[in-house]
């Protein structure tokens, strides 16, 4: 049947007989169909490019021209398209082959109206039935697929919430609500074991009375839910007889899924029906199992985060209670940890400091320089003056996979004691100079007064040697006192290479006397430093004299000056005794001498390197030593180039 709004169905006739074509055209049109006539397969092919016919009637001779291959190809593309074979001789072999290819029916001569109409109607009706069946199955498969997609989308949303939210109550409530919605259950609950009482309580629920939820407490023993906790297996109940779960709580069907954390059962996720007699499927169990795993992850994440918060608060309390300043930076110099003392010393203020770059705050210029060149300063200390006149020693260290740490220790009292000691030493040194000078004078007068015996001459030489040593010590103390007090601070742009050559020339007799060879690699066109000429001469003299004193004869001393990153780097290396590792941290302290030279005949006051360090620091430089016992020592000094 056709309507005005529905186009007529098309029936394709592939036949070269004019007489039979007229008959077929007349009968088919009378049935309300549009007739398409083609005398060959080639011409018929055009009708399959735009609007496919509803039925095909094909002459057996045309069909057999290529051994039915054309019909085979069309059937593969359009398996629901019905074919009727028009046969003239009713060749049984041809009919058998056609039926094997899926030909639906056949017409034979003489053609009659009833045969044609019955065959067309029967095949179109069968084709429509098949189409309806395929469409139904397709829709059902699509609905199942869409339902599965909806399930996956819900699970994806839950997974996203589990990984992004730290509010475990919200996450667990969403899991229970999704469990109820996806399974079509009436109620849902998530129960956890109370670690103190061992009872189950409801942490999240859907469609339960609030009073019931708040008072729900269930012992694990002797209960259906308890069996899930005890054996860790899923419980499914769908008997027609309601199961009594707890007093006044009857259900027709339920599913309980254990919540497993590292083989330990921590709770149960369940859905149930109190009114509906609905059976839960394997799909429901699979979804609930996945959601139970999400719940465990959310609970564990919350526990870990809570522990982390507690530990962080402990750490913050400890860091803020200690008397030292603490600053921890990541590898990009962003603040990770800073306590109140560090904020005060470094002049850092604000509430949201964590994560901000340390360079954005007006911290001490020297410390900022240290931070910029952190690798150079690792393991070393620097002094920082706070606004409240306290002095802090800043120690820098590397934290693997995290960044850097700066600890600030208050050394104000130590500095005061050091100044008192320096003042005392300076006073004593001044008071000693006059008596020492008098002693030397009387020693000379004794020798001039008349002949002295050999033994007396030996005594006088010892007195003179000892007085000279004491005088040298006094001079060193006075020099150190002047440096620390800020005297001799007249500074000017200097060419360090010129002073190095002058120092070498002045000490050349000592080099020759010790038969030492010099390796000089000094950059003559180096940048200038802003320094005190007197102190630079003293620094070079002390270092080179030390290299001579603590080296074996017939060795060499290396002197190198190079420029790098707007700094001058001076290195003086010897092949001497070396400094024991245990002595290295104290080698620049006043009056300190390494253990391998104490008791030897090598004279020294233990002040030479202390003077060198004071000079270097007064010029905003740095000094350190690398040494190996029996191989020698290398002193490295870094001066900033004057702009």
C-alpha positions as CSV (number, residue, x, y, z in Angstrom):
1,X,0.0,0.0,0.0
2,X,1.1,3.5,-0.7
3,X,0.2,6.9,0.7
4,X,0.7,10.4,-0.6
5,X,3.4,11.1,1.9
6,X,5.2,7.8,1.3
7,X,7.1,7.3,-2.0
8,X,6.1,4.2,-4.1
9,X,8.2,1.1,-3.6
10,X,10.3,0.3,-6.7
11,X,10.5,-3.1,-8.3
12,X,13.4,-3.7,-10.7
13,X,12.7,-6.0,-13.7
14,X,15.8,-7.3,-15.5
15,X,14.5,-9.0,-18.6
16,X,15.1,-8.6,-22.4
17,X,11.7,-10.1,-23.5
18,X,9.4,-7.2,-24.5
19,X,6.2,-9.2,-24.2
20,X,6.8,-10.4,-20.7
21,X,8.1,-7.0,-19.7
22,X,4.8,-5.4,-20.7
23,X,2.9,-8.0,-18.7
24,X,5.0,-7.5,-15.6
25,X,4.9,-3.7,-15.9
26,X,1.1,-3.8,-16.2
27,X,0.5,-6.1,-13.2
28,X,3.1,-4.5,-10.9
29,X,1.9,-1.0,-11.5
30,X,-1.7,-2.2,-10.7
31,X,-0.3,-3.3,-7.4
32,X,0.8,0.3,-6.6
33,X,4.5,-0.1,-7.3
34,X,6.9,1.8,-9.5
35,X,8.5,-0.5,-12.2
36,X,12.1,-0.1,-13.3
37,X,12.9,-2.1,-16.4
38,X,16.4,-3.0,-17.6
39,X,17.5,-5.3,-20.4
40,X,21.0,-6.1,-19.0
41,X,22.9,-6.3,-15.8
42,X,25.1,-3.3,-16.9
43,X,22.1,-1.1,-17.3
44,X,20.5,-2.4,-14.0
45,X,23.6,-1.4,-12.0
46,X,22.6,2.3,-12.2
47,X,19.6,1.7,-10.0
48,X,21.8,0.6,-7.1
49,X,23.7,3.9,-6.9
50,X,20.9,6.2,-5.6
51,X,17.7,4.5,-4.5
52,X,17.9,0.8,-4.0
53,X,14.8,-1.1,-5.3
54,X,12.6,-3.1,-2.9
55,X,12.6,-6.3,-5.0
56,X,14.4,-7.6,-8.1
57,X,12.9,-9.9,-10.8
58,X,15.7,-11.2,-13.1
59,X,15.6,-13.4,-16.1
60,X,17.4,-16.7,-15.7
61,X,19.4,-16.3,-18.9
62,X,20.7,-12.9,-17.9
63,X,21.5,-14.1,-14.4
64,X,23.4,-17.1,-15.7
65,X,25.5,-15.0,-18.1
66,X,28.3,-14.6,-15.5
67,X,27.4,-17.7,-13.5
68,X,25.2,-15.7,-11.1
69,X,28.2,-13.7,-9.8
70,X,26.4,-10.4,-10.1
71,X,23.5,-11.7,-7.9
72,X,26.1,-13.0,-5.4
73,X,27.8,-9.5,-5.2
74,X,24.4,-7.7,-4.8
75,X,23.3,-10.2,-2.1
76,X,26.5,-9.5,-0.1
77,X,25.9,-5.8,-0.1
78,X,22.1,-6.0,0.4
79,X,21.3,-9.3,2.2
80,X,17.7,-8.3,2.8
81,X,16.9,-7.5,-0.8
82,X,14.5,-10.2,-2.2
83,X,15.3,-11.8,-5.6
84,X,12.7,-13.6,-7.9
85,X,14.1,-15.7,-10.7
86,X,12.1,-15.6,-14.0
87,X,12.6,-18.9,-15.6
88,X,11.3,-20.1,-19.0
89,X,12.4,-23.8,-19.1
90,X,12.4,-24.5,-15.4
91,X,15.9,-26.0,-15.5
92,X,16.3,-27.9,-12.2
93,X,20.1,-27.4,-12.2
94,X,19.7,-23.6,-12.6
95,X,17.0,-23.4,-10.0
96,X,19.1,-25.4,-7.5
97,X,22.1,-23.0,-8.1
98,X,19.8,-20.0,-7.7
99,X,18.3,-21.2,-4.5
100,X,21.8,-21.9,-3.0
101,X,22.7,-18.2,-3.8
102,X,19.7,-17.0,-1.8
103,X,17.1,-16.5,-4.6
104,X,13.9,-16.1,-2.7
105,X,11.4,-17.4,-5.3
106,X,10.9,-18.0,-9.0
107,X,8.3,-17.4,-11.7
108,X,7.8,-19.6,-14.7
109,X,5.9,-19.4,-17.9
110,X,3.2,-19.0,-18.6
111,X,3.1,-15.9,-16.4
112,X,-0.2,-15.3,-14.6
113,X,-1.4,-12.3,-12.6
114,X,-2.0,-14.4,-9.5
115,X,1.5,-16.0,-9.6
116,X,3.1,-12.6,-10.0
117,X,1.1,-10.8,-7.3
118,X,1.4,-13.7,-4.8
119,X,5.2,-14.0,-5.3
120,X,5.8,-10.2,-5.0
121,X,3.6,-9.8,-1.9
122,X,5.0,-12.8,-0.2
123,X,8.6,-11.8,-0.8
124,X,8.1,-8.2,0.2
125,X,6.2,-9.2,3.3
126,X,9.0,-11.7,4.2
127,X,11.6,-9.0,3.5
128,X,9.8,-6.4,5.7
129,X,9.6,-9.0,8.5
130,X,13.3,-9.6,8.3
131,X,14.0,-5.8,8.3
132,X,11.8,-5.3,11.3
133,X,13.6,-8.1,13.1
134,X,17.0,-6.7,12.3
135,X,15.9,-3.2,13.3
136,X,14.6,-4.5,16.6
137,X,17.8,-6.4,17.3
138,X,19.8,-3.4,16.3
139,X,17.9,-1.2,18.6
140,X,18.2,-3.6,21.5
141,X,22.0,-3.9,20.9
142,X,22.2,-0.1,20.7
143,X,20.2,0.2,24.0
144,X,22.5,-2.3,25.7
145,X,25.6,-0.5,24.3
146,X,24.2,2.9,25.4
147,X,23.5,1.5,28.8
148,X,27.1,0.2,29.0
149,X,28.3,3.6,27.9
150,X,26.2,5.3,30.6
151,X,27.7,2.9,33.1
152,X,31.2,3.7,32.0
153,X,30.5,7.4,32.0
154,X,29.3,7.2,35.6
155,X,32.3,5.1,36.6
156,X,34.6,7.6,34.9
157,X,33.0,10.5,36.8
158,X,33.4,8.6,40.0
159,X,37.0,7.9,39.3
160,X,37.6,11.5,38.5
161,X,36.0,12.5,41.8
162,X,38.0,9.9,43.7
163,X,41.3,11.2,42.3
164,X,40.4,14.9,42.6
165,X,38.4,15.3,45.8
166,X,39.8,14.9,49.3
167,X,36.4,15.1,51.0
168,X,35.8,11.4,51.6
169,X,32.2,11.9,52.8
170,X,31.2,13.5,49.5
171,X,32.9,10.8,47.5
172,X,31.4,7.9,49.4
173,X,27.9,9.5,49.2
174,X,28.3,9.8,45.4
175,X,29.4,6.2,45.2
176,X,26.4,5.0,47.1
177,X,24.0,7.2,45.1
178,X,25.5,5.9,41.8
179,X,25.3,2.3,43.1
180,X,21.5,2.7,43.7
181,X,20.9,4.5,40.3
182,X,22.9,2.1,38.2
183,X,21.5,-1.1,39.7
184,X,18.0,0.2,40.0
185,X,17.9,-0.7,43.7
186,X,15.7,1.0,46.3
187,X,18.4,1.5,48.9
188,X,22.1,1.7,49.2
189,X,24.6,1.9,52.0
190,X,28.3,1.9,52.7
191,X,29.3,0.5,56.1
192,X,32.7,0.6,57.7
193,X,34.2,-1.2,60.7
194,X,34.6,1.0,63.8
195,X,38.2,0.4,64.8
196,X,37.4,0.9,68.5
197,X,34.3,-1.3,68.8
198,X,34.6,-3.6,65.9
199,X,31.0,-2.9,64.9
200,X,29.7,-1.8,61.5
201,X,28.3,1.7,61.1
202,X,26.9,3.5,58.1
203,X,29.3,6.0,56.6
204,X,27.1,6.8,53.6
205,X,23.6,5.9,52.6
206,X,20.7,6.4,50.1
207,X,17.0,6.3,50.9
208,X,17.5,5.4,54.6
209,X,15.9,7.2,57.5
210,X,18.4,9.5,59.1
211,X,17.6,8.3,62.6
212,X,18.2,4.7,61.4
213,X,21.5,5.6,59.9
214,X,22.8,7.5,62.9
215,X,21.9,4.7,65.3
216,X,22.9,1.8,63.1
217,X,25.4,-0.4,64.8
218,X,25.8,-4.0,63.8
219,X,28.2,-6.6,65.4
220,X,30.2,-8.4,62.8
221,X,29.5,-11.9,64.3
222,X,26.3,-13.8,63.5
223,X,25.0,-11.5,60.7
224,X,24.7,-11.7,57.0
225,X,26.8,-8.6,56.6
226,X,29.3,-9.9,59.1
227,X,29.9,-13.0,56.9
228,X,31.0,-10.7,54.1
229,X,33.5,-9.1,56.5
230,X,34.7,-12.4,57.8
231,X,35.2,-14.3,54.6
232,X,35.6,-11.4,52.1
233,X,33.1,-12.9,49.6
234,X,30.2,-11.3,47.8
235,X,26.8,-12.1,49.2
236,X,23.7,-12.2,46.9
237,X,20.2,-12.8,48.1
238,X,17.1,-12.8,46.0
239,X,14.9,-15.5,47.5
240,X,11.2,-15.0,47.2
241,X,11.0,-15.1,51.0
242,X,12.2,-11.8,52.6
243,X,15.4,-12.1,54.5
244,X,15.6,-10.5,57.9
245,X,18.8,-8.5,57.9
246,X,18.2,-6.7,61.2
247,X,15.2,-6.1,63.4
248,X,12.5,-4.3,61.5
249,X,14.5,-4.4,58.3
250,X,13.3,-6.9,55.7
251,X,14.4,-7.1,52.1
252,X,13.5,-9.2,49.0
253,X,16.9,-9.0,47.3
254,X,20.3,-7.6,48.2
255,X,24.0,-7.6,47.2
256,X,26.9,-7.0,49.6
257,X,30.4,-6.3,48.2
258,X,33.4,-6.4,50.6
259,X,35.7,-3.4,50.7
260,X,39.2,-4.8,50.6
261,X,42.3,-2.8,51.5
262,X,45.5,-4.9,51.2
263,X,43.7,-8.2,51.9
264,X,42.0,-6.6,54.9
265,X,38.2,-6.1,54.9
266,X,37.4,-2.6,56.1
267,X,33.7,-2.4,55.3
268,X,30.8,-3.4,53.0
269,X,29.0,-1.7,50.0
270,X,25.4,-2.9,49.6
271,X,22.2,-2.3,47.7
272,X,18.8,-3.9,48.4
273,X,15.1,-3.9,47.5
274,X,12.5,-4.0,50.3
275,X,9.5,-3.7,48.0
276,X,10.6,-4.7,44.5
277,X,11.2,-8.4,43.7
278,X,14.0,-7.6,41.4
279,X,17.0,-9.9,40.9
280,X,20.4,-8.3,40.7
281,X,22.4,-9.3,37.6
282,X,26.1,-10.1,37.0
283,X,26.3,-6.6,35.5
284,X,25.1,-5.1,38.8
285,X,27.7,-7.1,40.7
286,X,30.5,-6.0,38.3
287,X,29.5,-2.3,38.7
288,X,29.3,-2.6,42.5
289,X,32.7,-4.3,42.7
290,X,34.3,-1.5,40.7
291,X,32.6,1.1,42.9
292,X,33.7,-0.7,46.0
293,X,37.3,-0.4,44.8
294,X,36.8,3.3,44.2
295,X,35.5,3.6,47.8
296,X,38.6,1.9,49.2
297,X,40.8,4.2,47.2
298,X,38.9,7.2,48.4
299,X,39.2,6.0,52.1
300,X,42.9,5.3,51.7
301,X,43.6,8.6,50.0
302,X,41.7,10.4,52.8
303,X,43.7,8.5,55.5
304,X,47.0,9.2,53.8
305,X,46.1,12.9,53.4
306,X,45.0,13.2,57.0
307,X,48.3,11.6,58.2
308,X,50.2,13.9,55.9
309,X,48.4,17.0,57.3
310,X,49.1,15.8,60.8
311,X,52.8,15.2,60.0
312,X,53.1,18.5,58.3
313,X,51.6,20.3,61.3
314,X,54.1,18.5,63.5
315,X,56.9,19.5,61.2
316,X,55.7,23.1,61.1
317,X,55.4,23.2,64.9
318,X,58.9,21.8,65.3
319,X,60.4,24.1,62.7
320,X,58.7,27.2,64.2
321,X,59.7,26.2,67.8
322,X,63.4,25.7,67.1
323,X,65.6,28.7,67.6
324,X,67.3,28.5,64.2
325,X,65.9,29.9,61.0
326,X,64.9,27.3,58.4
327,X,64.3,27.9,54.7
328,X,63.7,25.1,52.2
329,X,63.6,25.8,48.4
330,X,62.7,23.6,45.5
331,X,65.0,23.3,42.5
332,X,63.5,26.4,40.9
333,X,64.1,28.4,44.2
334,X,60.5,28.5,45.2
335,X,59.7,28.5,48.9
336,X,58.7,25.1,50.3
337,X,59.2,25.7,54.0
338,X,60.0,28.8,56.0
339,X,59.7,29.4,59.7
340,X,59.2,32.7,61.6
341,X,62.8,33.3,62.4
342,X,63.8,32.8,58.7
343,X,61.1,35.3,57.7
344,X,62.5,37.9,60.1
345,X,66.1,37.4,59.1
346,X,65.5,37.3,55.4
347,X,62.9,40.1,55.5
348,X,60.2,37.9,54.0
349,X,56.6,38.7,54.8
350,X,53.2,37.6,53.7
351,X,50.7,34.8,54.3
352,X,51.0,32.7,51.1
353,X,54.7,32.3,50.9
354,X,54.9,28.6,49.9
355,X,55.3,28.3,46.2
356,X,56.6,31.8,45.6
357,X,60.1,32.5,44.2
358,X,62.5,33.6,46.9
359,X,64.0,36.2,44.5
360,X,60.8,38.3,44.7
361,X,61.5,39.3,48.3
362,X,63.9,42.0,49.4
363,X,66.3,39.6,51.1
364,X,69.9,40.2,52.1
365,X,72.0,41.0,49.0
366,X,74.8,38.6,50.0
367,X,72.3,35.8,50.6
368,X,70.6,36.5,47.2
369,X,74.0,36.2,45.6
370,X,74.6,32.9,47.4
371,X,71.2,31.6,46.2
372,X,71.9,32.6,42.6
373,X,75.2,30.7,42.7
374,X,74.0,27.9,45.1
375,X,76.3,25.2,43.7
376,X,79.4,27.2,44.5
377,X,78.4,27.7,48.1
378,X,77.0,24.2,48.9
379,X,78.3,22.9,52.3
380,X,79.7,26.4,53.2
381,X,78.6,29.1,55.5
382,X,77.9,32.8,55.1
383,X,77.1,35.5,57.7
384,X,74.0,37.6,57.5
385,X,73.2,40.7,59.5
386,X,69.5,40.9,60.6
387,X,67.7,44.2,61.0
388,X,67.6,43.8,64.8
389,X,71.5,43.7,64.8
390,X,71.6,40.0,65.3
391,X,74.2,38.0,63.3
392,X,73.3,34.7,61.7
393,X,75.4,32.0,60.2
394,X,73.7,30.7,57.0
395,X,74.6,27.1,56.1
396,X,73.6,25.9,52.7
397,X,73.0,22.2,51.8
398,X,71.5,20.2,48.9
399,X,68.4,18.0,49.5
400,X,68.2,15.2,47.0
401,X,65.1,15.2,44.7
402,X,63.7,18.3,46.6
403,X,66.0,21.3,46.3
404,X,68.0,23.3,48.8
405,X,68.0,24.1,52.5
406,X,69.3,27.1,54.3
407,X,69.7,27.0,58.1
408,X,70.3,30.2,60.0
409,X,72.0,29.9,63.4
410,X,72.2,32.9,65.7
411,X,75.9,33.6,66.4
412,X,75.5,37.1,67.9
413,X,76.8,36.0,71.3
414,X,79.7,34.2,69.8
415,X,80.6,37.3,67.8
416,X,80.4,39.4,70.9
417,X,82.8,37.0,72.7
418,X,85.1,37.0,69.7
419,X,85.2,40.8,69.8
420,X,86.0,40.8,73.5
421,X,88.7,38.3,72.9
422,X,90.1,40.3,70.0
423,X,90.1,43.5,72.1
424,X,91.9,41.7,74.9
425,X,94.5,40.2,72.5
426,X,95.0,43.6,70.9
427,X,95.5,45.3,74.2
428,X,98.0,42.6,75.4
429,X,99.8,42.8,72.0
430,X,100.3,46.5,72.3
431,X,101.5,46.1,75.9
432,X,104.0,43.4,74.8
433,X,105.6,45.4,72.0
434,X,107.6,47.7,74.3
435,X,109.0,44.9,76.6
436,X,109.9,42.8,73.6
437,X,111.7,45.7,71.9
438,X,113.6,46.3,75.1
439,X,114.6,42.6,75.4
440,X,116.0,42.7,71.8
441,X,117.8,45.9,72.6
442,X,119.5,44.5,75.7
443,X,120.5,41.3,73.8
444,X,122.3,43.5,71.2
445,X,123.9,45.5,74.1
446,X,125.2,42.3,75.8
447,X,127.0,41.3,72.6
448,X,128.5,44.8,72.1
449,X,129.6,45.1,75.7
450,X,132.3,42.6,75.3
451,X,133.2,39.1,74.3
452,X,130.8,36.3,75.3
453,X,131.3,32.6,75.6
454,X,130.0,30.1,73.1
455,X,127.4,28.9,75.5
456,X,126.3,32.4,76.3
457,X,126.1,33.2,72.6
458,X,123.8,30.2,72.1
459,X,121.6,31.4,75.0
460,X,121.4,34.9,73.5
461,X,120.5,33.4,70.0
462,X,117.7,31.4,71.6
463,X,116.4,34.5,73.4
464,X,116.5,36.5,70.1
465,X,114.8,33.7,68.2
466,X,112.0,33.4,70.7
467,X,111.5,37.2,70.9
468,X,111.3,37.4,67.1
469,X,108.6,34.6,67.2
470,X,106.7,36.5,69.8
471,X,107.1,39.7,67.9
472,X,105.8,38.1,64.7
473,X,102.8,36.7,66.7
474,X,102.1,40.2,68.1
475,X,102.4,41.7,64.6
476,X,99.9,39.1,63.3
477,X,97.5,39.8,66.2
478,X,97.7,43.6,65.5
479,X,97.2,43.1,61.8
480,X,94.2,40.8,62.4
481,X,92.8,43.3,64.9
482,X,93.2,46.2,62.4
483,X,91.4,44.1,59.7
484,X,88.6,43.1,61.9
485,X,88.3,46.7,63.3
486,X,88.0,48.0,59.7
487,X,91.4,49.8,59.6
488,X,93.6,49.8,56.5
489,X,90.3,49.8,54.4
490,X,91.3,52.3,51.8
491,X,90.3,50.6,48.7
492,X,90.9,51.3,45.0
493,X,90.6,49.5,41.7
494,X,93.5,47.0,41.5
495,X,95.0,44.7,38.9
496,X,95.4,41.5,40.9
497,X,97.9,40.1,38.4
498,X,100.4,43.0,39.1
499,X,100.3,42.2,42.9
500,X,100.8,38.5,42.2
501,X,104.0,39.2,40.2
502,X,105.2,41.6,42.9
503,X,104.7,39.1,45.7
504,X,106.5,36.4,43.6
505,X,109.5,38.8,43.1
506,X,109.6,39.6,46.8
507,X,109.6,36.0,47.9
508,X,111.9,34.8,45.1
509,X,114.9,34.4,47.4
510,X,112.9,32.0,49.6
511,X,111.8,30.0,46.5
512,X,115.4,29.7,45.4
513,X,116.5,28.8,48.9
514,X,114.0,25.9,49.1
515,X,114.8,25.0,45.5
516,X,111.1,25.3,44.5
517,X,109.8,25.6,41.0
518,X,107.0,27.9,40.1
519,X,104.2,27.2,37.6
520,X,102.6,30.6,36.9
521,X,99.4,30.9,34.8
522,X,98.2,34.4,35.5
523,X,95.8,36.2,33.2
524,X,97.5,39.7,32.7
525,X,94.4,41.3,31.1
526,X,92.0,40.3,33.9
527,X,89.4,42.6,35.3
528,X,90.0,44.9,38.3
529,X,89.0,44.3,41.9
530,X,88.1,47.0,44.4
531,X,90.5,46.3,47.2
532,X,93.0,47.5,49.8
533,X,96.6,47.3,48.4
534,X,98.0,46.7,51.9
535,X,95.7,43.8,52.6
536,X,96.1,42.2,49.2
537,X,99.9,42.2,49.6
538,X,99.5,40.7,53.0
539,X,97.1,38.0,51.7
540,X,99.4,37.0,48.9
541,X,102.4,37.0,51.2
542,X,100.7,34.8,53.8
543,X,99.5,32.2,51.2
544,X,102.8,32.0,49.4
545,X,104.8,31.8,52.6
546,X,102.6,29.0,53.8
547,X,103.1,27.1,50.6
548,X,106.9,27.4,51.0
549,X,106.8,26.5,54.8
550,X,104.6,23.4,54.4
551,X,106.1,22.0,51.2
552,X,109.1,19.7,50.7
553,X,112.2,21.0,48.9
554,X,112.5,20.3,45.2
555,X,108.7,20.5,44.6
556,X,106.7,23.0,42.7
557,X,104.1,25.6,43.5
558,X,101.3,26.5,41.1
559,X,99.8,30.0,40.9
560,X,96.8,30.5,38.6
561,X,94.5,33.5,38.0
562,X,91.5,33.3,35.7
563,X,88.3,35.2,35.1
564,X,84.9,33.5,35.1
565,X,81.3,34.9,35.4
566,X,82.4,38.4,36.4
567,X,84.7,37.0,39.1
568,X,88.4,36.5,39.5
569,X,89.5,33.1,40.7
570,X,93.0,32.8,42.3
571,X,94.4,29.3,43.0
572,X,97.6,28.6,44.8
573,X,98.6,24.9,45.0
574,X,101.5,23.2,46.6
575,X,102.9,19.7,46.8
576,X,103.4,19.8,50.6
577,X,102.3,17.8,53.6
578,X,98.6,18.3,53.0
579,X,95.9,18.9,55.6
580,X,94.1,16.1,57.4
581,X,90.4,16.0,56.6
582,X,89.5,16.3,60.3
583,X,91.3,19.7,60.4
584,X,89.9,21.2,57.2
585,X,86.8,22.8,58.8
586,X,88.9,24.7,61.4
587,X,92.0,25.6,59.3
588,X,90.9,29.3,59.0
589,X,90.2,29.6,62.8
590,X,92.5,31.8,64.9
591,X,95.5,30.0,66.5
592,X,94.5,26.7,64.9
593,X,97.3,24.5,63.4
594,X,96.7,21.1,61.8
595,X,97.6,18.0,63.7
596,X,100.4,16.9,61.3
597,X,102.5,20.1,61.9
598,X,102.1,20.5,65.6
599,X,105.3,19.4,67.3
600,X,107.4,20.0,64.2
601,X,110.1,22.7,64.0
602,X,108.1,24.7,61.5
603,X,107.3,28.0,63.1
604,X,103.8,29.4,63.0
605,X,101.2,31.2,65.1
606,X,98.1,29.8,63.6
607,X,97.0,33.3,62.5
608,X,98.2,33.5,58.9
609,X,95.1,31.8,57.4
610,X,92.8,33.6,59.8
611,X,94.2,36.9,58.5
612,X,93.8,35.7,54.9
613,X,90.1,34.7,55.5
614,X,89.4,38.1,57.2
615,X,90.9,40.0,54.3
616,X,88.9,37.9,51.7
617,X,85.6,38.4,53.6
618,X,86.2,42.1,54.0
619,X,86.4,42.2,50.2
620,X,83.2,40.3,49.7
621,X,85.1,37.3,48.5
622,X,85.2,33.6,49.3
623,X,88.0,31.2,50.2
624,X,88.2,27.4,50.6
625,X,90.9,24.7,50.6
626,X,91.1,21.3,49.0
627,X,93.8,19.0,50.4
628,X,95.1,15.5,50.3
629,X,97.6,14.1,52.8
630,X,101.0,13.6,51.2
631,X,100.0,15.3,48.0
632,X,99.5,18.9,48.9
633,X,96.8,21.6,49.2
634,X,95.0,24.0,46.9
635,X,93.7,27.3,48.2
636,X,91.0,28.9,46.1
637,X,90.0,32.6,46.4
638,X,87.1,34.2,44.5
639,X,86.9,38.0,44.3
640,X,84.0,39.9,42.5
641,X,85.2,42.1,39.6
642,X,84.8,45.8,40.2
643,X,82.1,47.3,38.0
